Amino acid sequence: MISGLSQLVCRAKSNPKVIAIAAADDPVVLSAAKEAAQEGIASFILFGSQGKIEEIINEMDFAENLSIVDCASKSESIQKAVEAVSLKSADILMKGNVKTGELLSVFLKDEYGLRTGRTMNLVTVFETKKYHKLILVTDAGMVIAPDLGQKADSIINSAAVARALEIEKPKVAVLAAIEVVNSKMPATTDAAILSQMARRGQLGAVEVDGPLALDNAISFEAAKHKGISSSVAGDADILIMPDIEAGNIFYKAMAFLSDCQLASAIVGGRVPIILTSRADSASTKLQSIALNVLLSGVM
């Protein structure tokens, strides 16, 4: 089992992948790509304006493990990058200087065969000194108000990421504000149904419990104090957020207020998608690329 995010790069070196970057004329993205190429975990196909891309990579002395496909427009760069992963000339798609929605609208077209039928989620892995292992969280940036079926998909998607981290049967906590079922709080009823679905084998090799409040999911002491008897409570590998507000606030609180490391992937399609933010640290960008390389090897 991978116990720290620093291990991701070492593991990814054993099976490097080819990454297609859509609208690659972005210094932040290309800086992350350069570091990943230097670490030997990936090579890159850069789709976009060749002139702009060459200007950026020349300034940063990035010349190895890359090729450039000149595109007349941003939309063409997205189309060709998606085609590259569809045709298996690239293993992973990466977001460049383009909006996430623009990229996904092309990725999800039936003609490319990259849909699985499941909802797509942003899954983030956090490493914090205050928790005894890595913890995965979904969804902080994709699905606004997930219904029961979408939450079931998010469990399946995040479990795939967990298995890339060598967690064979992840423990999943479905979060709500309280730890008992209340018909006036849909998050609690969804959690109870998902727990039963997991017990009947409908969600794959996972152990699911909920509803659990956040403290009960990550603290043995809090769970004991509430009288909760559960193998998931206090030992969760995955936290399923009730909606995008909860997920986004949790993500940003962890990223900006705690001393943590993180890595993210967009999953649910036939290939993973790398999404990096300008606010991400250099280590987060590199770890996110490495996580997606590992994930690509098990999808």
C-alpha positions in Angstrom: 0.0 0.0 0.0 1.2 3.5 -0.8 1.5 5.4 2.4 2.7 8.8 1.2 2.3 10.9 -2.0 6.0 11.2 -2.4 6.0 7.5 -3.4 3.8 8.2 -6.4 6.6 9.4 -8.6 8.8 6.5 -7.8 6.0 4.0 -8.6 5.1 5.8 -11.8 8.7 5.6 -13.2 8.2 1.8 -13.6 5.4 2.3 -16.2 5.6 5.8 -17.8 2.7 7.0 -20.0 2.1 9.3 -22.9 0.0 12.4 -22.0 -1.9 14.5 -24.5 -2.2 18.1 -23.4 -5.1 20.1 -25.0 -4.3 23.8 -25.5 -0.8 23.3 -24.3 0.3 27.0 -24.6 0.2 27.4 -20.8 3.4 28.1 -18.9 2.0 26.6 -15.6 1.0 23.3 -17.3 4.2 23.1 -19.3 6.3 23.6 -16.2 4.6 20.7 -14.6 5.0 18.6 -17.8 8.7 19.4 -17.8 9.2 18.2 -14.3 7.3 15.0 -15.0 9.4 14.4 -18.1 12.6 15.0 -16.2 11.4 12.5 -13.6 10.9 9.9 -16.3 7.2 9.3 -15.5 5.7 10.6 -18.8 6.2 11.9 -22.3 4.0 14.5 -23.8 2.1 15.4 -27.0 1.4 19.1 -26.9 -1.6 20.3 -28.9 -2.0 24.0 -29.7 -0.3 26.9 -31.4 3.2 25.6 -32.2 4.6 29.1 -32.1 3.3 29.9 -28.7 4.3 26.5 -27.3 7.8 26.7 -28.7 8.2 30.2 -27.2 7.3 28.9 -23.8 9.3 25.7 -23.8 12.4 27.5 -25.2 12.3 29.9 -22.3 12.1 27.0 -19.8 14.6 24.8 -21.6 12.1 22.0 -22.1 13.0 20.0 -25.1 13.0 16.3 -24.3 10.1 13.7 -24.2 7.7 15.9 -26.1 6.3 16.4 -29.5 4.1 19.3 -30.8 1.0 19.1 -32.9 0.2 22.5 -34.4 -3.5 23.5 -34.2 -5.2 26.5 -35.8 -7.5 27.0 -32.8 -8.2 26.0 -29.2 -11.2 23.9 -30.3 -9.0 22.0 -32.8 -6.4 21.4 -30.1 -9.1 19.9 -27.8 -10.4 17.7 -30.6 -7.0 16.4 -31.6 -5.9 15.7 -28.0 -9.1 13.8 -27.3 -8.6 11.9 -30.6 -5.1 11.0 -29.5 -6.4 9.2 -26.3 -9.3 7.7 -28.2 -6.9 6.2 -30.8 -4.5 5.1 -28.0 -1.6 7.2 -29.3 -1.8 8.8 -25.8 -2.8 7.2 -22.5 -3.9 10.2 -20.5 -5.6 13.5 -21.3 -4.4 16.7 -19.6 -6.2 20.1 -19.4 -4.2 23.0 -20.7 -5.3 26.6 -21.4 -8.9 25.6 -21.7 -12.0 25.5 -19.4 -12.8 22.1 -17.9 -16.3 22.2 -19.4 -15.0 22.8 -22.9 -12.6 19.8 -22.6 -15.3 17.4 -21.2 -17.9 18.4 -23.8 -15.6 16.9 -26.4 -14.3 14.0 -24.3 -17.9 12.8 -23.7 -18.9 12.8 -27.4 -20.0 9.3 -28.4 -17.8 9.2 -31.4 -14.6 9.0 -29.3 -15.8 6.0 -27.2 -14.4 7.4 -24.0 -17.6 7.2 -21.9 -18.2 4.4 -19.5 -21.8 5.3 -18.6 -20.7 6.4 -15.2 -20.7 10.0 -13.8 -17.3 11.6 -13.9 -15.8 12.8 -10.6 -12.8 14.8 -9.4 -11.1 12.5 -6.8 -8.4 14.1 -4.6 -5.9 12.3 -2.5 -4.8 14.1 0.7 -1.8 13.3 2.9 -1.9 15.1 6.2 0.1 14.6 9.4 -3.2 14.6 11.4 -4.5 11.4 9.8 -2.9 8.0 9.9 -3.1 7.2 6.2 -3.9 8.8 2.8 -7.5 9.8 2.4 -9.5 10.2 -0.8 -12.2 12.8 -1.2 -14.9 13.2 -3.9 -16.4 15.5 -5.3 -14.9 19.0 -5.0 -15.4 20.3 -8.5 -17.6 18.3 -10.9 -21.0 17.1 -9.8 -23.1 19.9 -8.2 -25.8 18.1 -6.4 -25.3 14.3 -6.8 -28.3 12.0 -6.7 -28.2 8.5 -5.3 -27.0 7.0 -8.6 -24.3 9.6 -9.0 -23.0 9.0 -5.5 -22.9 5.3 -6.3 -20.8 6.1 -9.3 -18.5 8.3 -7.2 -17.9 5.4 -4.9 -16.9 3.1 -7.8 -14.7 5.9 -9.3 -12.9 6.7 -6.1 -12.4 3.0 -5.4 -10.6 2.7 -8.7 -8.2 5.5 -7.5 -7.8 3.7 -4.2 -6.8 0.5 -5.9 -4.1 2.5 -7.9 -2.8 3.3 -4.4 -2.8 -0.4 -3.6 -5.8 -0.2 -1.3 -7.6 -3.4 -2.4 -10.9 -3.0 -0.4 -11.3 0.7 0.5 -13.4 1.8 3.5 -15.9 4.4 2.3 -17.6 6.9 4.6 -20.7 8.6 3.1 -20.8 11.9 4.8 -23.7 14.0 6.2 -24.1 16.5 9.0 -25.3 13.8 11.4 -24.7 10.1 11.8 -28.4 8.9 12.0 -31.0 8.7 9.3 -33.3 11.7 9.1 -36.0 11.7 6.4 -35.7 15.5 6.2 -32.0 15.3 5.3 -31.6 13.5 2.0 -27.9 13.0 2.4 -28.6 10.7 5.4 -31.1 8.5 3.5 -28.7 8.3 0.5 -25.9 7.2 2.8 -28.0 4.5 4.3 -29.1 3.2 0.9 -25.5 3.2 -0.4 -24.4 1.2 2.7 -27.0 -1.4 1.9 -26.1 -1.5 -1.8 -22.4 -2.1 -0.8 -23.4 -5.0 1.5 -25.2 -6.6 -1.4 -22.2 -6.3 -3.7 -23.6 -3.6 -6.0 -20.7 -1.3 -5.6 -17.8 -3.6 -6.0 -15.0 -4.4 -3.6 -15.7 -1.7 -1.0 -16.9 -1.4 2.5 -19.3 1.4 2.9 -20.9 3.0 6.0 -23.1 6.0 6.5 -24.4 8.4 7.3 -21.3 9.5 9.2 -20.4 13.0 10.2 -16.9 14.0 9.3 -15.5 13.6 12.8 -16.9 10.1 13.1 -15.4 9.1 9.7 -11.8 10.1 10.6 -11.6 9.9 14.4 -11.9 6.7 16.4 -12.4 8.8 19.6 -15.3 10.7 18.1 -17.0 7.6 16.8 -16.5 5.9 20.2 -18.0 8.9 22.0 -21.1 8.7 19.8 -21.4 5.0 20.4 -20.8 4.1 16.7 -19.7 0.6 16.1 -18.3 0.4 12.6 -15.1 -0.7 10.9 -15.2 2.4 8.7 -15.6 4.9 11.4 -12.3 6.5 12.3 -10.5 4.5 9.6 -12.1 5.7 6.3 -10.0 5.6 3.1 -12.6 7.5 1.1 -15.0 10.4 2.0 -18.1 10.9 -0.2 -19.2 14.5 0.1 -23.0 15.2 0.0 -22.6 18.0 -2.6 -20.1 20.2 -4.4 -20.3 23.0 -1.7 -19.2 20.6 1.0 -16.5 19.0 -1.2 -15.1 22.3 -2.5 -15.0 23.9 0.9 -13.3 20.8 2.4 -10.8 20.7 -0.5 -9.8 24.4 -0.2 -9.7 24.3 3.6 -7.3 21.4 3.4 -5.2 23.0 0.6 -4.9 26.4 2.2 -5.3 26.0 5.9 -3.5 22.7 6.6 0.0 21.4 6.1 -1.0 18.7 3.6 0.1 17.3 0.3 -2.5 16.4 -2.4 -3.0 15.0 -5.9 -6.1 14.8 -8.0 -7.6 13.0 -11.0 -10.8 13.2 -13.0 -12.1 9.7 -13.3 -15.2 7.9 -14.6 -14.1 7.9 -18.3 -12.1 5.2 -20.1 -8.9 7.3 -19.5 -8.1 9.6 -16.6 -7.9 13.3 -17.0 -5.3 15.5 -15.3 -6.5 18.8 -14.0 -4.1 21.3 -12.4 -4.7 24.7 -11.0 -2.5 27.8 -11.0 -2.9 27.8 -7.2 -1.5 24.3 -6.9 2.1 23.9 -5.6 4.8 22.4 -7.9 4.6 19.2 -5.8 0.8 18.9 -6.2 1.1 19.2 -10.0 3.8 16.6 -10.2 2.0 14.2 -7.8 -1.2 14.7 -9.8 0.6 13.6 -13.0 2.1 10.7 -11.2 -1.3 9.6 -9.7 -2.8 9.7 -13.2 0.0 7.6 -14.6 -0.6 5.0 -12.0 -4.3 5.1 -12.5 -3.9 4.7 -16.2 -2.1 1.5 -15.6 -5.0 -0.1 -13.8 -8.0 1.2 -15.7 
